Amino acid sequence: MPPLPDAHCRYIGKWTATKLRWGLTADQAEADALTAYAEACETAVVNYTLAS
């Protein structure tokens, strides 16, 4: 995670978008961490385009 808390939601959004774009999976520990951090990002929207 970035050291500045203000960057956490943007980082989580970009990380999630990258995973979705490339069809990557997450193990349970990663999914749990992403979910925990995302709970603080109520208004975040993840935009992505599938890689071709």
Phi and psi in degrees as a GROMACS rama.xvg file:
@    title "Ramachandran Plot"
@    xaxis  label "Phi"
@    yaxis  label "Psi"
@TYPE xy
-63.0244  151.224  PRO-2
-68.5122  -26.117  PRO-3
-89.2589  121.262  LEU-4
-56.2847  -31.196  PRO-5
-63.4047  -18.2816  ASP-6
-95.122  -6.89054  ALA-7
-59.7755  -47.7342  HIS-8
-64.3991  -42.4801  CYS-9
-62.8312  -42.3194  ARG-10
-62.5383  -47.4479  TYR-11
-61.4262  -41.4258  ILE-12
-61.7363  -44.938  GLY-13
-68.3894  -39.0418  LYS-14
-61.8789  -46.6071  TRP-15
-64.619  -42.8002  THR-16
-60.5181  -40.3231  ALA-17
-64.3584  -43.918  THR-18
-59.6788  -45.9582  LYS-19
-67.1853  -43.7318  LEU-20
-55.9779  -44.1627  ARG-21
-98.558  4.701  TRP-22
65.7545  34.0204  GLY-23
-84.941  152.149  LEU-24
-98.5918  169.29  THR-25
-132.427  136.458  ALA-26
-75.2834  175.035  ASP-27
-62.4248  -39.5905  GLN-28
-63.5253  -42.4294  ALA-29
-66.7149  -43.9134  GLU-30
-61.4423  -41.3998  ALA-31
-64.0738  -42.5124  ASP-32
-64.959  -44.8194  ALA-33
-61.1344  -42.7745  LEU-34
-63.1204  -44.3685  THR-35
-62.2241  -45.1799  ALA-36
-69.5032  -37.9023  TYR-37
-66.2754  -25.0723  ALA-38
-59.3441  -25.4462  GLU-39
-87.4027  -1.39828  ALA-40
-113.379  59.689  CYS-41
-58.812  -31.6498  GLU-42
-103.104  5.42873  THR-43
-70.5012  141.526  ALA-44
-123.358  132.858  VAL-45
-101.619  116.713  VAL-46
-109.05  136.324  ASN-47
-155.504  159.471  TYR-48
-122.711  132.882  THR-49
-62.6152  138.252  LEU-50
-71.4429  144.892  ALA-51
